[in-house]
Structures are given as C-alpha cells and as structure tokens.
C-alpha cells in the first residue's frame, strides 16, 4: 500500500498544493491503492511536499514519484500516446508547473489582499508568539524564491498578464476535447485539473481565477474530472 503524505484539504479540494493534488489525482486515475497521512516535512526526501512511502522507501518530487510508480505498478494512462503526443504532454506539464505555478504562488503568498487568507490557513493554529514570527519568515523565503525565479521582479499587472497568456494557451489547447490529449484521460489531466480546480474553487480572487470562471470549457472540464475521480 502506497502512503501519500500531504497537508489536509481545504475548500472541498483534495489539496491547496497543486503538486499534492496532482499526485493524488494521478493515483486515483491509475487505480493504484493508497492511503493518505498527515505531512511531516522533516521526513520529506527533498524537503518539499508531497512525498510517499512505498514499502520501506520514501520518495519525493511528484514527477519522479510517478515515474517510479509507472515502473512498479500497472498503469495504462499514457500507453496510447504517440511519441509526438508525449512530447506535447511534457511541454504542457512544464507550462503548468514551471510558469503558471509561480504566478499562483505569487497570488497567494505575496498579494496583500490574499496573503492573510494563506497565513490563517497554514499558521492559524500556531502559539501566539510563533504566529508573529513563522509566517513572516516563510513569506520572506517565498518572496526570495520568486525573485530568484524572476517572476516577482515584474509588476503585479505583468505577472498576471503572463499568467493569462498561459491560461489562454491551455484553454485553446483543450478546445472541445473532453480531456487534454483527446477522448481519454492521461497523466496531463492530473496536472491540469490540479491547477485549474485550485484557481476555480478557492477564495483567492485574482485575474487568473476570473479567467477560468469565465471560460465555460475550463469549468466543465473541472466538473468532469471531479465527477470522474472525486465523486465519493
């Protein structure tokens, strides 16, 4: 039995972390039995969430975890994709995880209107003294990481303009297909659903959320994925 370690859910979503939600969705899609347990970041192999325990092995990084699980357990999600389709799928994954992801982080951890919501969710249970110290330290690290990436060196308006360009490409690529790579769901859908649902169904108001909410094809896609894999 695979054990998935991740933070608790909020707002009816499996997880506020798109990477955690991606992995849980992929496991559900692949029909690999798993259980979830509370995250202990000190045990995470790379100091990040999520991570899994498979037998006696702890594994981190969702892409590497999925590759490990593909090799060890039967998985048919991507078996009908051609080499060129796999290449496109990988490129779309990079768009979500290596670009849009950072705009989402900015919208939650840096934006003055939204940061208090994140602070209350993640640090609200801390003792009074730590509530004043730990959130500020974590936010400072997030800001530093975003500057290292380069995104937060831009004005807020520019950050969201680039994110909307990402989402426009995502919407146009989905087009009228039920799933991102065609008639059948693939691994890319675990990633896409994690990000789009986290924009659609969370209370972090920003231009990215408005874009998804105002595009019926993206809304219907999220509803389709939720019904298929999270109906119970």
MARDRENSE-236889 format. One record per residue: x, y, z of N, C-alpha, C in turn; residue in one letter. Coordinates in steps of 0.001 Angstrom, whole numbers, plus 500000, padded with zeros to 6 digits. Example, Ala and Ser with C-alpha at 12.3 -4.5 7.8 and 13.67 -1.06 7.14 Angstrom:
2
513190494310507800512300495500507800513200496700507800A512850497750507080513670498940507140512900500030507870S
// end
This chain:
232
500837498798500000500000500000500000500877501260500000X500631502132499044501323503410498987500761504334500069X501629505026500756501206506059501701501589507414501145X500600508267500974500803509619500452500764510600501619X501832511349501782501926512332502855501716513720502274X500707514416502806500381515738502297499590516512503344X499478517836503188498679518618504139497194518280504006X496426518707504992494984518448504963494321519288503871X493134518869503493492412519541502420491667520774502936X491331521664502004490561522860502315489620523166501151X488499523814501469487557524325500460487001523222499561X486953521994500055486414520895499264487359520345498215X488578520877498160489588520355497238490438519303497940X490983518351497195491903517397497817493079518084498485X493575519158497858494708519856498424494871521231497799X495360522190498598495671523519498066496993523544497326X497814522528497525499045522398496748498729521684495441X498926522334494291498682521640493030499531520375492876X500728520365493454501570519176493329501002518017494131X500498518303495329499847517250496112498589516755495408X497784517693494915496542517313494246496824516554492956X497860516954492252498278516233491041498548514771491347X499337514518492401499733513143492703498543512322493168X497696512895494027496519512143494468495606511828493291X495406512811492411494558512577491240495156511508490345X496451511545490144497111510538489302496942509147489910X497091509035491202496907507735491861495481507232491678X494515508120491819493121507731491611492882507310490163X493423508067489224493252507751487811493897506414487462X495022506120488089495759504886487810495232503694488591X494314503965489516493702502920490340494753502143491148X495751502864491609496764502280492489496317502518493926X496151501470494722495684501655496106496662502519496903X496096503431497696496940504293498524496140504773499715X496843505226500717496244505889501860496956507215502064X496288508159502705496910509453502966497162509616504462X498260510267504781498598510584506161499091512020506237X499054512555507444499463513939507645500931514132507293X501211515267506725502563515595506288503487515826507477X504694515259507391505783515595508315506952516017507448X507103517324507264508059517825506279509486517414506604X509766517110507866511128516709508240511500515359507635X510495514572507227510769513270506624510758513315505100X510412514451504546510351514558503084511750514434502489X511932513558501495513277513335500931513956514591500409X513176515510499829513773516738499299513287517981500029X512690517765501194512214518894501987510985519576501441X510282518910500520509092519501499922507942518508499963X506752519019499732505562518169499707505060518037498279X504375516913497989504136515761498840505301514779498761X505178513692499523506097512577499355505333511304499651X505880510176499281505206508900499509506139507937500221X505533506927500813506269505776501312505782504567500533X506692503883499888506383502672499130507258501567499694X506660500684500469507467499701501182508271500395502260X509575500282502165510459500951503123511069502224502542X510703502553501327511318503684500635510444504934500711X511084506054501036510437507358500968510886508046499676X509923508570498924510226509189497638509589510566497560X510314511534497005509800512876496811509869513290495357X509293514465495058509192515034493713508135514267492919X507017514919492646505884514221492029506222513586490682X507055514246489892507413513671488591508210512386488778X509148512390489714509945511191489973509116510114490657X508191510519491515507301509548492152506461508829491102X505876509599490201505032508995489168505849508074488278X507057508471487935507910507604487119508201506298487850X508481506378489147508709505184489959507473504283489954X506303504873490140505076504086490210504728503466488862X505016504170487779504786503605486443505560502309486241X506803502311486721507665501154486509507309499985487419X506699500287488559506446499235489554505033498683489501X504073499511489084502673499108489105502061499247487712X501056498414487406500395498542486097499745499915485953X500029500576484864499448501895484607499251502061483109X498009502339482703497690502417481279497350503835480823X497572504817481664497103506168481359497641506713480038X498939506534479792499567507171478632500002506178477561X499534504953477667500067503913476789499679504104475322X498615504844475061498178505023473671498665506330473048X499478507071473780500002508318473231501214508047472353X501283508737471224502433508621470336503611509405470916X504760509244470292505945509966470750505727511474470678X505102511941469620504860513380469487503828513855470506X502829513041470797501832513409471803502456513445473198X503354512521473475504062512543474755504918513799474880X505491514225473771506296515452473781505423516666474076X504260516737473462503335517838473707502858517816475156X502554516627475656502113516483477039503176516999478009X504432516672477744505521517137478605505643518660478536X505508519221477343505597520675477197504466521369477966X503266520808477912502144521375478664502378521245480174X502948520125480590503279519965482003504219521064482464X505239521350481658506194522394482013505511523762482089X504538524007481219503827525283481255503104525436482593X502403524379483005501703524427484286502676524580485453X503659523687485513504468523558486725505633524535486805X506130524976485680507320525827485686507043527280485330X505781527611485093505467529016484828504184529447485530X503054528845485165501797529210485804501868529008487316X502568527985487740502700527677489164503217528870489966X504195529566489417504804530667490164503862531866490266X503026532056489265502017533115489355500991532769490424X500645531499490551499721531080491590500329531289492975X501593530949493123502268531172494402502254532654494751X502584533478493775502572534926493987501193535397494440X500150534901493791498797535367494087498372535028495507X498931533990496082498521533549497418499457534037498519X500744534065498238501728534298499285502295535718499307X502051536474498237502631537817498152501556538893498069X500515538661497289499460539659497125498903540074498485X498915541364498820498483541820500143497045541433500488X496165541363499473494765541046499744494556539563500048X495445538704499538495242537256499661496142536611500712X497283537183500995498211536606501951497586536353503318X496757537239503865496150536949505161495347535650505186X494729535290504054493976534031503997494918532835504110X496034532885503414497019531807503499497625531735504893X497909532895505459498504532932506795497570532288507819X496281532573507706495324531989508643495189530479508442X495199530035507186495049528609506900496227527785507392X497427528256507119498621527457507377499240527710508750X498972528880509315499660529226510565498709529629511683X497405529490511434496428529945512409496458529203513723X496954527966513717496971527165514941498265527300515735X499181528108515266500433528280515991500214529034517302X501064528786518290501001529591519518501169531077519197X500634531903520072500576533349519808501923533943519417X502992533601520148504299534171519836504807533772518467X504615532493518113505104531998516822504292532540515657X503026532898515915502184533437514845502764534715514253X503548535425515024504122536678514553505459536466513846X506075535307514074507429535072513569507449534141512366X506858532959512515506959531919511487506349532349510155X505112532887510127504551533296508830505422534305508089X505972535263508823506806536279508184508068535664507593X508650534694508298509856534029507799509548533214506542X508423532497506571508059531681505413507744532563504212X506991533628504445506674534528503337507937535151502761X508871535502503617510136536081503148510874535109502238X510858533810502601511513532796501766510798532655500430X509458532676500454508696532578499206509030533746498286X509057534942498837509379536129498041510783536003497447X511731535536498246513105535354497759513151534327496621X512415533227496778512389532204495734511775532735494444X510709533520494573510067534081493387510973535074492674X511738535818493432512691536746492813513809535966492119X514212534853492736515217534007492095514715533430490792X513446533079490756512837532590489513512758533705488485X512565534917488976512485536075488085511099536663487969X510088535906488346508714536351488135508388537607488929X508690537609490237508233538714491077509063539979490902X510006539949489988510708541187489648509835542073488760X508760541480488225507830542235487375506733542865488220X506092543912487722504900544453488390503784543412488427X502896543551489389501786542607489535500984542481488242X500724543597487599499943543574486352500626542710485296X501939542787485206502678541999484216502656540512484569X502776540201485854502722538800486292501408538165485857X500310538856486107499012538290485744498801538277484227X499373539233483531499276539232482071499947537984481497X501103537625482053501789536419481591501005535168481968X500402535172483145499613534018483582498379533837482703X497747534929482321496575534836481443496978534314480069X498172534659479616498659534092478350498803532572478481X499307532116479633499385530671479871498001530038479812X497062530634480527495719530067480606495000530116479257X495292531133478472494709531199477126495223530048476272X496513529776476362497074528639475625496478527330476120X496299527204477412495701525999477993494272525807477501X493496526879477533492110526799477050492062526440475574X492913527064474788492900526804473347493359525393473023X494281524868473825494740523501473584493656522485473960X492955522741475050491844521849475415490754521902474352X490428523104473900489426523318472847488133522574473207X487659521714472302486407520984472539486641519541472968X487867519201473289488166517827473700487675517604475136X487238516393475461486842516122476851488035516110477801X489192515699477286490418515668478079491542516305477260X492626516634477912493633517451477246494289516760476056X494444515455476115495077514760474998494075514024474120X492784514277474323491801513663473442490617513079474189X490155511933473719488939511325474242489136510618475572X490384510243475874490658509514477103491563510331478023X491355510237479331492218510966480264493632510403480284X494599511267480488496006510876480586496632511570481797X497910511327481990498602511930483131498529513452483115X498505514050481930498425515503481847497170516031482536X496107515251482508494868515698483141494988515780484657X495806514931485245496025515028486697496656516370487038X497565516815486191498245518094486395497295519258486111X496636519205484967495751520297484561494621520495485565X494015519406486002492915519520486953493389520120488265X494558519717488722495079520238489988495213521753489951X495690522283488849495883523730488744494577524461488474X493795523969487544492569524679487182491559524659488320X491422523535489014490491523478490146490963524369491281X492274524474491463492807525347492510492583526820492190X492429527134490936492059528503490567490554528708490659X489797527706490255488345527845490136487631527834491475X488041526936492373487234526658493570487906527060494880X488741528064494855489345528578496082489012530072496209X489095530618497423488672532014497624489770533047497385X490760532698496567491854533627496290491538534393495003X490886535531495164490442536276493983491625536906493266X491681536693491962492733537278491138492328537126489676X493019537772488743492645537680487333492683536259486775X493550535401487304493588534014486832492289533302487161X491797533513488381490536532888488766489398533385487884X489353534694487657488301535258486811488334534655485413X489536534452484883489664533881483552489060532480483511X489410531644484473488890530272484488487377530283484686X486898531083485620485466531138485897484666531578484680X485257532414483847484551532970482686484784532181481402X485399531004481530485596530131480370484870528808480624X483662528670480086482830527502480374483515526167480078X484372526120479063485028524850478747485962524409479863X486621525376480493487506525036481606486699524632482831X485588525324483071484726524978484201484151523575484006X483638523300482814483065521984482530484118520891482645X485328521195482205486426520231482329486668519885483798X486739520885484656486964520630486083485820519821486674X484611520145486304483461519388486803483514517942486331X483962517734485098484085516374484557485117515571485334X486264516164485602487312515472486348486871515179487784X486202516142488405485736515937489772484743514787489828X483806514750488897482809513676488874483446512316488625X484480512291487788485114511019487432485962510450488551X486641511324489332487650510810490260487447511204491716X486489512091491984486275512508493373484786512532493711X484017511654493106482569511653493347482201511025494685X483104510214495251482776509553496517483214510410497709X
// end
